[in-house]
Every structure is written in structure tokens, then in C-alpha cells.
Amino acid sequence: MKSRLKIAVTGAGGLLGAGLVRVLGTKHDVFGLTREHADIRNLTSIQSAIAQLCPNVVIHCAGIASPDVCETDPELAFAVNVEGTRNVLRAAQAAGASLAFISTDAVFDGRKKAPYAEDDPPNPLSVYGRTKLEGELIVLANAGNYVFRVCVLFGRDKIDFVSKGLRAAAQRENYVVASDQYGSATYIDDSALAMLHVIEKQAFGVYHVANSGECTREELARTAVEMAGLNPKAIVGCPLSDMKRPGPRVPYSVLSTKALAGIGAASLRSWQEALLEYVALVAPRFPSK
């Protein structure tokens, strides 16, 4: 598919949604939808918003991404992440559009200790992971759709995990992060182009989109601080078991991008290379005291 697409992005006020609107908007006609435009918990609301745009593709980023919020309010998590996804799917179908659902590494349990491929069986540990998996199943039960799983997102459009560390270091404060939680860092600019490659090929299915290599949250944050020329001692590693957060985290969720390779897409560059570009862009926002 090489013609110019009309793409609607739900959750455009969030980190990934904002990045997708910016990156994909350089190549196609992209329309961002926020909560001000439509409430995904209301079928009529989201159906009306999408019908007005007549998109070819809806990329569904909207949802509750906080494991702690989901764990403490499972009813809200279900209403937004499951029923909201069902509503967005119905709205996309009514408009004749395919749906690309943004999912998460949290659908896995971390017991594998080797990179998770797209066809590995999910077994979520948290309410967040379970609701995202239910969303996946709703989308995949209908032909002609996509699921994109991401992990540890960082991007220039909003405050994120990495920029919080940069800000703390610049202000000479400590930033406590997990020292034993392994994952695949995902630079939004890179993941957006990978998703677009899949969508343009209409290669429906499940894909992992993350930069190459693996790292702990502590390693990711400390490397960014070092790249920015700030004091790496500001990054304080802490075992997951000591952080006592309401929502369980996956201890190991490194993602294999086997499915991307299967359609001839190049692997995303290393997380270190992507992080270097990102830090050069955002570090000036956090001048050292």
C-alpha cells in the first residue's frame, strides 16, 4: 500500500500517540484524537469521531497504561482497556478502517529468561497486562487488524521514564528505578516507522516493535544521564521486590522482533544508538543547576 493514507490516532495526547501523530504525519494524513474529541468508553462518541474522519487505519493508543492505577481500580481498567478497545474496533469497522492496537510486554510473565517472540503464550501477572491481553484478543478475533507490542517507551513529545531521570539528575535529585527489571527500550520515532512499514504492507498480525538489545531500567536511565553529561549517581537502583508498587511488574520482558524480520523489515537500531539521538534532543530542556 503506497498511496497516501488517512490515519486516526486515539490517545494523541499521550506519549506514544503524540509521537505517532508527529512522525507519521510527515508521510500520511494523520488525525489525532484525544479525550476532548471522544470518550472511548462511549461507543456513540468514538464512532461519531472516527466516522467524521473516514480513515483507512485507526491506531489505538488510548488506554490506562499505569500498572498501579489498573491494579487499584480494575473496574476502570476494564472499562477503558477492554470495553474501550471493543468500542474503537466497532467504530473502525463501521468506518471501513483496519485497527492497529497498541499493546505491551506486560502480557508476558517474565519466566522465559530469553527474548519473547510474538507467538509465545501470554501469561500476564497484573490487571494491566490482563486487560491489554483481552484487548488483543478482541482485535485479533476480527480479520484485517494489527497488534503492536511495545516496551519502556521514550520519546521527545512528553515527559517519560528517561526524561524524568534527566530532570532529576539536572536538579541534583535522586531517581529510584528498578535494578533487576529487564526489557527492550523503545524509541518512539523508530517504533512509529516500523509500525508504518507493517501498515503500508497490510501485513496483518502481531508484532513486537522495540529497539535492539536489552537493558534494565537502571541501565537505561543511567546511560541517558551519562550521555547528557550529568551525574550518574543520581540514578539509584532498587530491586523490584523493594519498590512495593501496587501493580506487579514483569521482571524480564525483552522482546524479539521476529515477526518484523518475517515481512522483510530491518531490525530497529540498538537502544544505545536511539538513546543518543534522543538525549541530544531533550537534554537541553534540563539544564544542570
C-alpha positions in Angstrom: 0.0 0.0 0.0 1.8 3.1 -1.2 -0.9 5.7 -1.6 -1.3 8.4 1.0 -3.3 7.0 3.9 -5.7 8.7 6.3 -4.7 7.6 9.8 -6.6 8.3 13.0 -4.7 8.0 16.3 -6.6 7.6 19.6 -4.7 8.7 22.7 -3.0 11.5 20.8 -2.5 13.5 24.0 -0.2 10.8 25.4 3.5 10.0 24.9 3.1 7.4 22.1 0.1 8.9 20.5 1.7 12.3 20.2 4.8 10.8 18.7 2.9 8.8 16.2 1.0 11.9 15.0 4.3 13.8 14.6 6.2 11.0 12.8 3.5 9.5 10.6 2.2 13.0 9.8 5.3 13.5 7.6 4.2 10.7 5.3 0.5 10.4 5.5 -2.6 12.4 6.6 -2.8 11.8 10.4 -5.5 13.0 12.7 -5.0 12.8 16.5 -8.0 12.1 18.8 -7.8 13.0 22.5 -10.4 12.6 25.3 -11.6 16.1 24.3 -12.6 14.7 20.9 -14.2 11.4 22.1 -14.6 9.1 25.1 -13.7 5.6 24.0 -15.9 4.2 26.8 -18.9 5.6 24.9 -19.5 3.8 21.6 -21.5 6.6 20.1 -18.9 9.2 21.0 -15.9 7.4 19.4 -18.0 6.1 16.5 -19.0 9.7 15.6 -15.4 11.0 15.9 -14.0 8.3 13.6 -16.8 8.4 11.1 -16.1 12.1 10.6 -12.5 11.4 9.6 -13.2 8.4 7.3 -9.7 6.9 8.0 -8.1 3.9 6.3 -6.4 2.9 9.6 -7.1 3.6 13.3 -4.1 3.3 15.6 -5.5 2.8 19.1 -3.1 4.2 21.7 -5.7 5.4 24.2 -5.9 3.5 27.5 -4.7 3.3 31.1 -1.0 2.5 30.9 -0.2 2.7 34.6 0.0 -0.8 36.2 -0.6 0.8 39.6 -3.8 2.6 38.5 -5.1 -0.6 36.9 -4.3 -2.7 39.9 -6.0 -0.3 42.4 -9.1 0.3 40.1 -9.6 -2.9 38.0 -13.2 -1.8 37.0 -11.8 1.4 35.4 -9.0 -0.6 33.8 -11.5 -3.0 32.3 -13.8 -0.2 31.1 -11.1 1.7 29.3 -8.6 -1.0 28.2 -11.1 -3.7 27.3 -14.5 -2.2 26.6 -12.9 0.9 25.2 -10.9 -1.2 22.8 -14.1 -3.0 21.7 -15.7 0.3 21.0 -12.8 1.6 19.0 -12.8 -1.6 17.0 -16.5 -1.3 16.3 -16.0 2.4 15.2 -13.2 1.4 12.9 -15.2 -1.4 11.4 -18.1 0.9 10.8 -15.8 3.3 9.0 -14.3 0.6 6.9 -10.9 1.0 8.6 -8.4 -1.5 9.9 -7.3 -1.2 13.6 -3.8 -1.2 14.9 -3.9 -1.9 18.7 -1.0 -0.8 20.9 -0.3 -3.5 23.4 2.5 -4.2 25.9 5.2 -6.5 27.1 3.2 -6.9 30.2 1.1 -9.6 28.6 4.1 -12.0 29.4 5.1 -13.3 32.9 8.9 -12.9 32.6 9.7 -16.5 33.4 11.2 -17.4 30.0 14.6 -15.6 30.5 15.0 -15.3 26.8 13.5 -12.8 24.4 9.8 -13.2 23.9 8.6 -13.9 20.3 5.2 -12.8 19.1 3.9 -16.4 19.2 5.0 -17.1 22.8 2.0 -17.8 25.0 1.0 -14.8 27.1 0.5 -15.1 30.9 0.1 -11.6 32.4 0.9 -11.0 36.1 -1.1 -7.8 36.5 -4.6 -6.3 35.9 -2.9 -4.0 33.4 -1.4 -7.0 31.5 -4.7 -8.9 31.6 -6.8 -6.0 30.3 -4.3 -5.4 27.4 -4.3 -9.1 26.6 -8.1 -9.0 26.5 -7.9 -6.1 24.1 -5.5 -8.0 21.9 -7.9 -11.0 21.7 -10.9 -8.7 20.8 -8.9 -7.1 18.0 -7.4 -10.4 16.7 -10.8 -12.1 16.6 -11.5 -10.0 13.6 -9.5 -10.3 10.4 -7.5 -7.4 8.9 -6.1 -5.8 12.1 -2.7 -5.4 13.8 -1.4 -5.7 17.4 1.9 -3.8 18.2 3.6 -4.6 21.5 6.0 -2.0 22.9 8.2 -1.8 26.0 9.8 1.0 28.0 8.8 3.9 25.7 10.8 7.0 25.4 10.1 9.9 23.1 10.6 13.7 22.7 6.9 14.8 22.8 6.1 14.2 26.5 7.8 13.5 29.8 8.7 9.9 30.0 10.7 7.4 32.1 14.1 8.6 30.7 13.4 12.3 30.8 12.3 12.0 34.4 15.8 10.7 35.2 17.4 13.5 33.2 15.3 16.1 35.1 16.2 14.6 38.5 19.9 14.5 37.7 19.9 18.1 36.4 18.2 19.2 39.7 20.7 17.1 41.7 18.0 14.8 43.0 17.9 11.0 43.1 15.8 9.0 40.7 15.0 5.5 42.1 14.5 2.8 39.4 14.3 -0.9 39.2 17.7 -2.6 39.1 16.5 -6.0 38.1 13.7 -5.4 35.6 14.9 -6.2 32.1 13.2 -5.1 28.9 13.6 -3.7 25.4 13.8 0.1 25.3 11.6 1.5 22.6 12.3 4.9 20.9 9.0 6.2 19.6 10.4 7.6 16.4 11.9 4.2 15.5 8.8 2.2 16.5 6.5 4.6 14.6 8.4 3.9 11.3 8.3 0.2 12.0 4.6 0.2 12.5 4.1 2.2 9.4 6.1 -0.3 7.4 3.8 -3.1 8.6 0.6 -1.0 7.9 1.8 0.0 4.4 2.3 -3.6 3.5 -1.0 -4.6 5.1 0.8 -7.4 6.8 -1.9 -8.0 9.5 -1.0 -9.8 12.7 1.0 -9.4 15.9 4.4 -7.5 16.0 6.9 -6.5 18.6 8.4 -3.1 17.9 11.4 -2.3 20.1 15.0 -1.3 19.6 17.6 -4.0 19.6 19.3 -5.2 22.7 18.2 -5.5 26.3 18.7 -3.4 29.4 17.5 -2.9 33.0 15.5 0.2 33.8 18.6 1.3 35.9 20.9 0.8 32.9 18.7 2.8 30.6 18.3 5.7 32.9 21.9 5.9 33.9 23.2 5.6 30.3 20.9 8.6 29.4 22.2 10.7 32.3 25.8 9.9 31.3 25.1 10.8 27.7 23.8 14.1 28.9 26.9 14.8 30.9 25.1 14.7 34.2 25.9 12.9 37.4 25.1 9.1 37.0 24.9 8.8 40.8 21.5 10.4 40.6 20.2 7.1 39.3 19.6 4.8 42.3 18.9 1.2 41.5 16.5 -0.7 43.7 15.2 -4.3 43.4 11.7 -4.7 42.2 10.8 -6.5 45.4 11.7 -3.5 47.5 9.8 -0.9 45.4 6.4 -2.1 46.8 4.3 -0.8 44.0 0.6 -1.9 43.7 0.9 -3.2 40.1 3.2 -6.2 39.6 6.0 -5.7 37.1 7.4 -8.2 34.6 11.0 -9.0 35.7 12.1 -10.0 32.2 10.2 -8.8 29.1 12.8 -8.5 26.4 11.0 -8.6 23.0 12.1 -10.4 19.9 11.2 -8.7 16.6 10.9 -12.0 14.7 7.7 -11.0 13.0 9.1 -7.8 11.6 12.0 -9.8 10.1 9.4 -12.2 8.6 8.0 -9.5 6.4 11.4 -8.2 5.3 11.6 -5.2 7.8 15.0 -4.3 9.1 15.6 -4.6 12.8 15.4 -1.4 14.8 18.8 0.1 15.7 20.3 -0.5 19.1 18.7 1.2 22.1 22.0 2.9 22.8 22.1 4.5 19.3 18.5 5.6 19.6 19.0 6.9 23.1 22.0 9.0 22.0 19.8 10.8 19.4 17.0 11.2 21.9 19.3 12.6 24.6 20.7 15.2 22.2 17.2 16.4 21.5 15.8 16.5 25.0 18.7 17.1 27.4 18.8 20.9 26.7 15.4 21.1 28.4 17.0 20.1 31.7 20.0 22.4 32.3 22.1 21.4 35.3 21.7 23.6 38.5 
